[in-house]
Amino acid sequence: MGRPGRAILRVCNLHKVYTAAGTATIALNGIDLDVETGSFISIIGPSGCGKSTLLQIMAGLATPSSGDVFFGTTRVQEPPRDVVYVFQQYTRSLFPWKTVERNVAFGLENKGTMSRAEIAARTREMIGLVRLSGFERHYPWQLSGGMQQRVAIARALACRPAVLLMDEPFSAVDALTRVGLQELLRSLCRELAVTVVFVTHDVDEGVYLSSRIIALTRAPGTIAIDMPIELPAPRDQITTRALPAYLDYRARLLAQLFADEALNNVEAA
Amino acid sequence: MTDIVHIQRPAGAVSRARPPASPRWSWNTRLLGVVFIGLLLVLWEIAAAKAIFPPMSFPRISSILATWWQLVTSGELPAEVLPSLWRMFAGYFIGVALGVAMGLLMGYVRFFYNLLEPITEVLRPIPSPAYLPIMILFLGIDDEMKIFMIAFATLFPVLLNTYSGVRSVDPIQLQTARTFGVSGRRLLTQVVLPASSPFIFTGMRISLAVALIVMVISEMVAASSGVGYFILSAQRGFKIRDMFAGVLTLAMLGYVLNRLFLLIESRVLAWHYGYTQQRS
C-alpha cells in the first residue's frame, strides 16, 4: 500500500475538545502530521497531553472535534481495513474465551477473503514469528504479560495491515521483557514492511525504535518537536543507546518534556 | 473436648505430632453433611416409630423409601416425572431463548431498551401463581398453559442478567473488535455473547429453580399428570407415603438438575474462572 516516502496517513488541522461538567478542555489544538509509508513514528508527551486521543482518532476509534484524518485518499470515519490498533491493556484486549490460536485468527476470520486453510496457515506463521509455537491451545490468561502482548501483536499483524497504531504497548511489562518486545517489534516491522505510529511516554524507547519522533506539549496539545531520528543501522540495544547522536536526541526530548512540566531544575533537585 | 479441637482444624490438616507423610484421616469434610442427613433420617424413623406425631400423617422414613422404590419400579412415578420434566424443560428453554434474545436486543439497541424496560419492570414483580388463573382462562389447563407459565417466569431473570451482561462488556473488547472491522452479527456472536455468558449463566441458574417451582404449582392447580398433581392427589386420597415419595422425588430432581447445571457451567465458563483468577 503506497510507495515508501509517500504519506499513507495524513492528519490535518486536528482539534479535539472534551466537555465535562460544563467546562471544555482542549486536548488537541491543531495537529498536522504526515505519516510516511515505511516510517516508524513515535509520539511522546506528558501524560494527559492527548497523545492517546490522537492515536485513537487516527485509528477511527474516536471522532475529532474538527479537522480530518486521511488514510490514503479516503477520510477516516470508521476504522480503516488496513489500519490496526494495539491496546496498552492486553489483558482486556485479548478475548479470554478464545485460545491463543483463535485470538490470532480473529481479524483474519472477519476479512472473509481467506479460506479456512489459509487462515490456519497464517495463524501458525504469526504464532511462530512471535515465538509462541506450542502455546496455540493456551488461553491468554495462562500466559505471562509479555507473552500476552506478543499474542496481541501477532493478532494485529496477521491481517498484514499497512499501518500499526500502538498505544503504549509495552508500558505494562517489566524492563527486560520490554527490551525483548522492542526487538521483536523491530524485526517484525522490517520483515512485514509495516508503518508504525507508536505512542509512548518513554523517551529512550521512542528514540531507539523510531525513524521520526513527535513530541506533544501538555494540553492543549500541539506539536512541540517533530524531528527525524537518524541513527545508523543496524540498531542495537547497547551500542546504539551509547551513541552521542542517541544521547543528543534523548537530551533534546527530555529538555522539552521537562520544560513543559516545569521541571527544569530536576538535576539540581 | 478433643472433638472440638478436630472440628476447628481445617479439612485435610496434618497433625503436627505425626510425620506429614501420614495425614490423619479427617471426617470434617463434605461427608459430614451427608452423615448429618442420615442422622436426621434416623431421628425421623425413631420419631415415627414412637408415634410422636400422628402416624397417619407422619409415616416412617423406611416405609416412605420402600413406597418410593415401589412407585419407581412399577413405573407409576416415572409416568408422572416424565410429563413434568417435559413441561419444565420446554418452558425453561423457551424462556431462556427469549430472555437471552430480548436481553441482547435491549442491551444492544437503545430503542428496544426504551420500549421494553418499563413493561418488564411492571410484569416482573407479579408472582407467577397470581397470573395462573388468567392463563387457565386463555390457554386452558393443558401443557400449553404450563409451558407458557414456566417460560414466562423463566424469562425475567435471564433477560435482566443478559441485559446487564451486554451493558458490562469491556469497552476495550468492543474497540478491539472495531479495529478489526468486526460489527453486526459477528460482533454479537464473537464478542458480546461470549463476554456476557457469565451473566447469562447466572440468570439461567436462578431461572432453573424458578422453573421447578412454577412447574409444581401449575400442576397442583390444574393437571391430570405430573409430580405436582401426584403429590396433591396423594394427599387428598390419604396416601401419605405416596405424597412423601413425591416430595422426595422433587428433592432428588432439584439436586440432580442443579449438579448437572453446575457441571455444564464449569465447562462452558472455564475461561471465565481462569481469567478472573489471573486478574485478582
Interface residues (C-beta under 8 A of the other chain):
Chain A: A59 G60 L61 E78 P79 R81 V83 V84 Y85 F87 Q89 T91 R92 S93 F95 P96 W97 F106 G107 N110 K111 Y139 W141 Q142 C159
Chain B: D170 I172 Q173 Q175 T176 R178 T179 F180 G181 V182 R186 Q190 V191 P194 A195 S197 W271 H272 G274 Y275 Q277 Q278 R279
